Every structure is written in structure tokens, then in C-alpha cells.
């Protein structure tokens, strides 16, 4: 299938499957649609126990106000897509809020107040975004939500307040690296702003994190480990230690990921051309298998010389960051602090003396921060799977 997986093309595929007559190619065109949510007779909960237990009220509901991304980071699979598929396309705000209301008030199976807004970057179109947030503000919804967003949102005080008031609880921010050379290498859009500020990357990020925290919103940052200017001099002097100190000092969670060349990304094409892809060329069996086993817990390209060309060096730094930043003590400290900040800065539902709503807002922020600590499990898995694959391919460890 090519293009978007819209309702029309998915229906066509299912009908053809039923009739046992699949076409050789299907093409989707609608990147975002209104009215394609609600009751689906063919959906069943994965686990009956969850459906009939209090756990059903703690699930995160993913919803999409829009699709597309205005940036072209080289590590992202969207970086080589045609512009028409990268363009930001919004749903109707009324339809989006109706879906939120349905899940919170009209559906027994999905009744919940916590949502994840799925766009890669919520900060893609300010004018359209404001109309969505105001629609939530004017509704009777009592929600909290997490989003992926650019750190520049910290520079827009009005928008930041509106996000918080409408239920914004947790930000996932792609920080990627604390080294300006790495940010330039991946074509990170924030480079110009950092250079203009005259600050180091770490100080620039820290200044923005503080502004976001001051609104009671918790944060975890993603970091790519294995970029060209990462380094490893010793167990106590390496990029992983630098990132750990930064996250600890600024009280944020961390999602460290090994460098992975995603099919369709600029980096993937480059590693194929330069023979840096660990698991072979496209159309080979090694390549096919790598799509199944290589994910963000395992690199699929040869690491830089500064890391001794060793995937295990990358895995060890991922493990270190995850273990230290995600430790129970650190998670408790971060969650407690953000709980207090969130209580002081409630959403629209906790304004005034609505103490219970303030408490729920604060719990959602604290739980979001605590949940990020679970990434330490990914760090352990990263080392295990990388060691296994290194041994399988007979490479030096």
C-alpha cells in the first residue's frame, strides 16, 4: 500500500480480503479524516481483565488532531517523503472535541480522562492549534493530555498557558543531543535559535525547561546515542554521563535511543550508499530480518570511530542513562516536585477552590513523570539484544 491508510483504502483492502481478491497495489490519499471514530463492532479488548478492572481508567487514549510535520530531521523517516505528505493537515475542531467527549463520557470501554495527542510536533501550526485548544476550553471536558512538542513552545507564554489550561500535562521533547555539531548533523531546526542566543546547547535547553516546568507540565526528553560527535573516553567520561547529569540537574525524564537508520530517512539512504548499514543491502535476507529485530533498542548502522565502531558502547550508554535518570529515587524526586508545581498551576477544571480537580491534575503530571522511569527497562533490553546480535554475527565485542 502507498500513501495514507485512510478509511476508504482500508475498507477496500478488507473487502477484497473477504472476497479473496487482493489487488497488487492500493493508494491512500486522505492524511486526516473527520468522523472516523466511534463504535466498531469488530474491536474487542485485548484483555478481559483490564476491561472489567479499575485499570481501564488509567489507559492512555491516542487521538489525532492533525497529521504532518514541518521539519525534516535526517534521522526521521518523514525526511524524504514528498511535500504533500509532510504538510500539516488539521481535522475540524468540533469533530476532534466530539471524539474526546465520546471517549471520556460516551464509551464504557475507553472511559478515561488521559489522552495522548499523536502529532510528531504539536507546535507545527500555532493559529490552527489555538482554535483546537479554545474548543477544549469552551467544552465540558475534564481531560489531561501528553504531547510531542518543540522546546520553542517555552518562548510563547500565551500558548503555553493555553496548553496548560486546556489540560496539557506532559511534554515529550526531542532534544537529541547536547552537542551543537550533532544537532547540525541531523538537521535539527533549533540550531539557529541556539546560536542566536549565544548559549551552549545545555544552557539553552535548561532555560526553556524551567519555563515549561513553571506551568506545572512535566517533561521527558529524547536523546539519540551514537551520533558522529558522541564520545566515550571511559566509563565516567562519555556522552551518556553528560546527558545523565543534564537530565538529573533539570529534573526531566529521559528516553535515550540508539541511533537507528529508519527506512525512508536521509540517514538510511546514506548508510546504504556508504555501506554502513550493519545488516546488509536492501532486498537481502539480512536486511529483511533487520526490519524485524532492529528498533530503538539496537543500532542498525556502524557507529562512528569516536565510539570504536561498537554498538555495545552505544548500548552501554543507553543503559547508563536509563538506569540513573530512571532510578526509583530520581523518579520520586522529579514526580514530587512536578506534583507541587502542577497543583499550583491547575488546568481550567481546577481553577479556584476545586481542590479535587487540582489534585487529579497534579497526579496526572506526577504519574507521567514516574512512567518515564520505565525506560530503564529498555536500557537493559538494549544491552542484552545488542550483545546477542554481536555474538550472532561473530563480531568483536
C-alpha positions as CSV (number, residue, x, y, z in Angstrom):
1,X,0.0,0.0,0.0
2,X,1.2,3.5,-0.8
3,X,0.2,6.8,0.8
4,X,-2.1,7.3,3.7
5,X,-4.0,4.5,5.3
6,X,-7.4,6.3,5.0
7,X,-10.8,4.8,5.7
8,X,-11.6,4.3,2.1
9,X,-8.5,2.3,1.2
10,X,-8.6,0.2,4.4
11,X,-12.2,-0.6,3.7
12,X,-11.3,-1.6,0.1
13,X,-8.5,-3.9,1.4
14,X,-10.8,-5.6,3.9
15,X,-13.5,-6.1,1.3
16,X,-11.0,-7.6,-1.1
17,X,-9.6,-9.9,1.6
18,X,-13.2,-11.1,2.3
19,X,-13.7,-11.7,-1.4
20,X,-10.3,-13.3,-1.7
21,X,-9.2,-11.0,-4.5
22,X,-6.4,-8.6,-3.4
23,X,-5.1,-6.0,-5.9
24,X,-1.4,-5.6,-6.4
25,X,-1.5,-2.0,-5.2
26,X,-3.6,0.2,-3.0
27,X,-3.2,4.0,-2.8
28,X,-4.5,6.1,0.1
29,X,-5.0,9.9,-0.2
30,X,-6.6,11.3,2.9
31,X,-4.0,12.1,5.5
32,X,-6.6,13.0,8.2
33,X,-10.3,12.5,8.4
34,X,-13.3,13.6,10.4
35,X,-15.9,11.2,11.7
36,X,-13.9,8.0,11.5
37,X,-14.2,7.2,15.2
38,X,-16.8,5.7,17.5
39,X,-18.2,2.2,18.0
40,X,-16.5,-0.5,16.0
41,X,-18.3,-3.9,16.1
42,X,-15.1,-5.8,15.2
43,X,-13.0,-4.4,18.1
44,X,-12.6,-6.4,21.2
45,X,-10.4,-5.5,24.3
46,X,-7.2,-7.4,24.3
47,X,-7.5,-8.5,27.9
48,X,-11.0,-9.0,29.6
49,X,-9.4,-8.5,33.0
50,X,-8.4,-4.9,32.1
51,X,-11.9,-4.2,30.7
52,X,-13.5,-5.1,33.9
53,X,-11.0,-3.6,36.4
54,X,-10.1,-0.2,37.6
55,X,-7.1,-0.3,35.2
56,X,-9.4,0.7,32.4
57,X,-9.5,4.2,33.8
58,X,-5.7,4.5,33.6
59,X,-5.2,3.7,29.9
60,X,-3.9,6.4,27.6
61,X,-6.2,7.2,24.6
62,X,-4.3,8.2,21.5
63,X,-6.1,10.8,19.4
64,X,-5.0,12.8,16.3
65,X,-6.0,16.5,15.9
66,X,-3.8,16.7,12.8
67,X,-1.1,15.0,10.8
68,X,2.2,16.0,9.2
69,X,5.4,17.7,10.3
70,X,7.1,20.9,9.0
71,X,10.6,19.7,9.8
72,X,13.0,17.3,8.0
73,X,15.3,15.9,10.6
74,X,17.6,13.4,8.8
75,X,17.0,10.6,11.2
76,X,13.3,10.6,10.7
77,X,11.5,8.5,8.0
78,X,9.5,11.6,7.0
79,X,12.6,13.4,5.8
80,X,12.4,12.0,2.2
81,X,8.7,12.0,1.8
82,X,7.0,14.2,-0.9
83,X,6.0,17.5,0.5
84,X,2.3,16.8,0.1
85,X,2.6,14.0,2.6
86,X,4.6,16.1,5.0
87,X,2.2,19.1,5.0
88,X,0.2,19.7,8.2
89,X,-3.5,18.9,7.8
90,X,-6.0,19.5,10.6
91,X,-9.3,17.9,11.5
92,X,-12.3,20.0,12.2
93,X,-12.0,21.2,15.8
94,X,-15.7,20.3,16.5
95,X,-15.1,16.7,15.3
96,X,-11.9,16.4,17.4
97,X,-13.6,17.6,20.6
98,X,-16.6,15.3,19.9
99,X,-14.2,12.4,19.8
100,X,-12.6,13.4,23.1
101,X,-16.1,13.7,24.6
102,X,-17.1,10.3,23.3
103,X,-14.2,8.6,24.8
104,X,-14.5,10.3,28.2
105,X,-18.3,10.3,28.5
106,X,-19.9,8.1,26.0
107,X,-17.8,4.9,25.8
108,X,-17.7,2.3,28.7
109,X,-14.6,0.6,27.2
110,X,-12.5,3.7,26.8
111,X,-13.8,6.0,29.6
112,X,-10.7,7.9,30.7
113,X,-9.5,11.5,31.1
114,X,-5.9,11.0,29.9
115,X,-5.0,11.3,26.2
116,X,-2.0,11.3,24.0
117,X,-2.2,13.7,21.1
118,X,-0.3,11.9,18.4
119,X,1.2,14.5,16.1
120,X,5.0,14.5,15.9
121,X,5.1,18.1,16.9
122,X,2.1,19.9,18.4
123,X,3.8,23.2,17.7
124,X,3.5,22.9,13.9
125,X,0.8,25.5,13.2
126,X,0.0,27.9,16.0
127,X,-3.1,29.5,14.5
128,X,-4.9,26.2,13.9
129,X,-3.7,24.8,17.2
130,X,-5.2,27.7,19.2
131,X,-8.6,27.0,17.7
132,X,-8.4,23.4,18.9
133,X,-7.3,24.4,22.4
134,X,-10.0,27.1,22.7
135,X,-12.6,24.5,21.6
136,X,-11.5,22.3,24.5
137,X,-11.5,25.2,26.9
138,X,-15.1,26.0,26.0
139,X,-16.2,22.4,26.3
140,X,-17.4,20.5,29.4
141,X,-14.4,18.1,29.1
142,X,-12.2,17.3,32.1
143,X,-9.1,16.0,30.4
144,X,-5.3,15.8,30.7
145,X,-3.1,15.1,27.8
146,X,0.5,14.4,26.8
147,X,2.0,15.7,23.5
148,X,5.2,15.7,21.5
149,X,6.3,19.3,21.0
150,X,9.2,21.5,20.2
151,X,11.0,23.2,23.0
152,X,10.4,26.6,21.4
153,X,6.9,26.5,22.9
154,X,8.6,27.8,26.0
155,X,9.1,31.2,24.3
156,X,5.3,31.6,23.7
157,X,3.9,32.4,27.2
158,X,0.3,32.8,26.0
159,X,0.3,29.5,24.1
160,X,2.0,27.7,27.0
161,X,-0.7,28.9,29.4
162,X,-3.4,27.9,27.0
163,X,-2.0,24.4,26.6
164,X,-1.8,24.0,30.4
165,X,-5.3,25.4,30.9
166,X,-6.8,23.1,28.3
167,X,-5.3,20.0,30.0
168,X,-1.6,19.9,28.9
169,X,0.1,17.7,31.4
170,X,3.3,16.2,29.9
171,X,5.7,17.1,27.1
172,X,7.8,14.7,25.1
173,X,10.6,16.9,23.6
174,X,13.2,15.8,21.1
175,X,16.4,17.2,22.5
176,X,18.5,14.6,20.6
177,X,22.0,15.8,21.7
178,X,23.8,18.4,23.9
179,X,26.5,18.9,21.2
180,X,25.8,21.6,18.6
181,X,27.8,19.7,16.0
182,X,25.4,16.7,16.3
183,X,22.4,18.9,16.1
184,X,23.7,20.4,12.8
185,X,24.5,16.9,11.5
186,X,20.9,15.7,12.0
187,X,19.5,19.0,10.6
188,X,17.7,19.9,13.8
189,X,15.7,23.1,13.3
190,X,16.6,24.6,16.7
191,X,20.2,25.2,15.7
192,X,19.7,28.8,14.5
193,X,17.8,29.8,17.7
194,X,20.5,28.3,20.0
195,X,23.3,30.1,18.0
196,X,21.4,33.4,18.2
197,X,21.0,33.0,22.0
198,X,24.8,32.8,22.5
199,X,24.3,30.0,25.0
200,X,25.6,26.4,25.0
201,X,23.0,23.8,24.0
202,X,22.7,22.6,27.6
203,X,22.1,26.1,28.9
204,X,19.6,26.9,26.2
205,X,17.6,23.8,26.8
206,X,17.7,24.3,30.6
207,X,16.3,27.8,30.3
208,X,13.3,26.5,28.2
209,X,12.7,23.5,30.5
210,X,12.4,25.8,33.5
211,X,9.7,27.9,31.8
212,X,7.7,24.8,31.0
213,X,8.1,23.4,34.5
214,X,6.9,26.7,35.9
215,X,3.5,25.9,34.4
216,X,3.2,22.5,36.1
217,X,4.0,20.5,33.0
218,X,6.3,17.5,33.3
219,X,8.9,16.7,30.6
220,X,11.0,13.9,29.3
221,X,13.5,14.4,26.5
222,X,14.6,12.0,23.8
223,X,18.3,11.6,23.1
224,X,19.9,9.9,20.1
225,X,23.0,8.0,21.2
226,X,25.6,7.1,18.6
227,X,25.8,10.4,16.6
228,X,29.1,11.3,15.0
229,X,30.3,13.7,17.8
230,X,29.4,11.5,20.7
231,X,32.4,10.2,22.6
232,X,33.5,7.5,25.0
233,X,36.8,8.1,26.9
234,X,35.9,6.0,29.9
235,X,33.1,4.7,32.0
236,X,32.9,8.0,33.8
237,X,33.8,10.3,30.8
238,X,31.4,9.9,27.9
239,X,28.3,11.3,26.3
240,X,26.0,9.2,28.4
241,X,27.3,10.7,31.6
242,X,26.9,14.2,30.2
243,X,23.2,13.5,29.3
244,X,22.6,11.9,32.7
245,X,23.9,14.9,34.6
246,X,21.8,17.2,32.4
247,X,18.6,15.3,33.0
248,X,19.2,15.0,36.7
249,X,20.1,18.7,37.2
250,X,17.0,19.8,35.2
251,X,14.6,17.2,36.7
252,X,13.4,15.7,33.5
253,X,12.9,12.1,32.4
254,X,15.0,10.6,29.5
255,X,14.3,8.4,26.6
256,X,17.7,7.5,25.2
257,X,17.7,5.6,21.9
258,X,20.4,4.0,19.9
259,X,21.0,5.6,16.5
260,X,18.7,3.7,14.1
261,X,18.5,4.3,10.3
262,X,14.8,4.2,9.7
263,X,13.8,3.1,6.2
264,X,12.9,6.2,4.2
265,X,15.1,8.6,6.2
266,X,18.1,10.5,4.8
267,X,20.4,8.6,7.1
268,X,19.1,5.3,5.9
269,X,19.8,6.2,2.3
270,X,23.3,7.4,3.2
271,X,24.2,4.3,5.2
272,X,23.1,2.1,2.3
273,X,25.2,4.1,-0.2
274,X,28.2,4.2,2.1
275,X,27.9,0.5,3.1
276,X,27.5,1.5,6.8
277,X,24.3,-0.5,7.3
278,X,25.1,-3.4,9.6
279,X,22.5,-5.9,8.3
280,X,23.2,-5.7,4.6
281,X,21.8,-4.1,1.5
282,X,18.1,-3.7,0.7
283,X,16.5,-6.8,-0.8
284,X,18.8,-9.2,1.0
285,X,17.7,-11.6,3.7
286,X,19.8,-9.9,6.3
287,X,18.1,-6.6,5.6
288,X,14.7,-8.2,5.7
289,X,15.3,-9.7,9.1
290,X,16.8,-6.5,10.4
291,X,13.4,-4.8,9.9
292,X,12.0,-7.2,12.5
293,X,14.7,-7.1,15.1
294,X,16.4,-3.7,14.9
295,X,14.5,-1.0,16.7
296,X,15.3,1.9,19.0
297,X,16.9,-0.6,21.4
298,X,19.5,-1.6,18.9
299,X,21.5,0.3,16.3
300,X,21.5,-0.9,12.7
301,X,24.4,1.1,11.4
302,X,28.1,1.0,12.1
303,X,28.8,3.5,14.9
304,X,31.4,6.3,14.5
305,X,35.1,6.0,15.2
306,X,34.7,8.0,18.4
307,X,32.7,5.1,19.8
308,X,35.1,2.5,18.5
309,X,32.6,1.4,15.8
310,X,31.0,-0.6,18.6
311,X,27.2,-0.9,19.0
312,X,27.8,-2.2,22.5
313,X,29.4,1.1,23.5
314,X,26.2,2.8,22.4
315,X,24.1,0.3,24.3
316,X,26.1,0.7,27.5
317,X,25.5,4.5,27.4
318,X,21.8,4.0,26.8
319,X,21.7,1.6,29.8
320,X,23.6,4.1,32.0
321,X,21.3,7.0,31.2
322,X,18.1,4.8,31.7
323,X,19.3,3.4,34.9
324,X,20.4,6.6,36.5
325,X,17.7,9.0,35.3
326,X,15.0,6.4,35.7
327,X,16.1,5.2,39.2
328,X,13.3,5.0,41.8
329,X,14.8,7.7,43.9
330,X,15.2,10.1,41.0
331,X,11.7,9.4,39.7
332,X,10.3,10.0,43.1
333,X,12.0,13.4,43.4
334,X,11.0,14.5,40.0
335,X,7.4,13.4,40.4
336,X,7.1,15.1,43.8
337,X,8.4,18.4,42.5
338,X,6.2,18.4,39.4
339,X,3.2,17.4,41.6
340,X,3.6,20.5,43.6
341,X,4.1,22.8,40.6
342,X,1.1,21.2,38.9
343,X,-1.1,21.7,41.9
344,X,-0.2,25.4,42.0
345,X,-0.9,25.7,38.2
346,X,-4.1,23.7,37.5
347,X,-5.9,23.2,34.3
348,X,-9.3,25.1,33.7
349,X,-11.0,22.4,35.7
350,X,-9.0,23.1,38.8
351,X,-9.3,26.9,38.9
352,X,-10.5,28.4,42.1
353,X,-11.1,26.1,45.0
354,X,-11.7,22.9,43.1
355,X,-9.2,21.0,45.2
356,X,-10.1,17.6,43.9
357,X,-9.6,18.6,40.3
358,X,-6.3,20.3,41.2
359,X,-5.2,17.1,42.9
360,X,-6.1,15.0,39.8
361,X,-4.2,17.4,37.5
362,X,-1.2,17.1,39.8
363,X,-1.4,13.3,39.9
364,X,-1.5,13.1,36.1
365,X,1.6,15.2,35.9
366,X,3.4,13.2,38.6
367,X,2.4,9.8,37.1
368,X,3.5,10.9,33.7
369,X,6.9,11.7,35.1
370,X,7.1,8.4,37.0
371,X,6.1,6.4,34.0
372,X,9.1,7.7,32.0
373,X,11.3,6.0,34.5
374,X,10.2,2.7,33.0
375,X,12.5,3.4,30.1
376,X,15.3,1.9,32.2
377,X,13.9,-1.5,31.2
378,X,14.6,-0.6,27.6
379,X,18.2,0.2,28.5
380,X,18.6,-3.3,29.9
381,X,17.0,-4.8,26.9
382,X,19.2,-2.8,24.6
383,X,22.4,-4.2,26.1
384,X,21.0,-7.8,26.0
385,X,19.8,-7.8,22.4
386,X,22.9,-5.9,21.1
387,X,25.2,-8.4,22.8
388,X,23.2,-11.3,21.4
389,X,23.3,-9.9,17.8
390,X,27.0,-9.1,18.1
391,X,27.7,-12.6,19.1
392,X,25.4,-14.0,16.4
393,X,27.3,-12.1,13.7
394,X,30.7,-13.2,15.2
395,X,31.9,-9.6,15.7
396,X,34.3,-8.4,18.3
397,X,32.7,-7.1,21.5
